[in-house]
Amino acid sequence: MYFLAEMNKCAEALNMKNTFYDSPHGLGNVKNVSCAHDVALLCHVCMKIPEFREICSTKYYEVKKGLNGNTKTYKWDHNHQLYGQEGVFPIKSGWTP
């Protein structure tokens, strides 16, 4: 609950007036809401983070993270349909109704 409270505080601080987070991932949760304008506000702030820009501009990304000596490798690829087109910097690639 603390993490979600912080997510909602950040959304409020960014003036994301049509956004509410009820789960950290948003998949299959009808209580998570946002709009294109709010997502654009969030993306504007995220683009100031070098690591964020690196991940978004990389076709394949891999990171190793772990706790208590248990390290796991996470891999993903950028499957945005506009990836690789000149002048396009795709960030959000999915949607839910």
Helices and strands as residue ranges (DSSP letters): H 2-13, H 36-46, H 50-56, E 60-67, E 70-77
